[in-house]
Amino acid sequence: MAAKVEMYSKVFCPFCIRAQALLERKGVKVIVIPAANDKAKRAEMNQRSNGRNTFPQVFINGKHVGGSDELAALERAGKLDALLAG
């Protein structure tokens, strides 16, 4: 079973683009949730990420993994594939 990957993002955010590109290179379908201009979605993101309000915020199978830098660090450490395996 493939992992469910959700990413709260905003338009033209270079970090969002980088995170999505990494995930797509891994063959993952990313559920992109535009939240920059949607107060309800932004509040949802803040609540789910324990107050983080920068973009993107990535969740794999409901677990908050952080933003673009944290996602890249997981990839460098060889831990991202295991999370994406489901």
Steps between C-alpha positions, in 0.01 A plus 500: 500500500633840404537767762250782520699822459338836571674832453367837608639750253473843347530611139848588370669377820844371398519272804160350412612443143822334619320271745237398246768431237691274742187304584397469136849372408429228755183413308272632773167664427488809720170638626565874480293710738513871408493677835663841463176686432257265674465583870337167584767293321778707652353451849474126427867497392606687815308259720632187328861625496510619863501868411728501196387765256761486223446332166504221415392272782515134399313208654566136415225263611375772734841547665649849484848482349563874468582722207723485196826498697385218728379300201838543326679399822293180518598426140871563569485275808339222295184505713246643256444182299399306812243767590363499145474122490180525697 
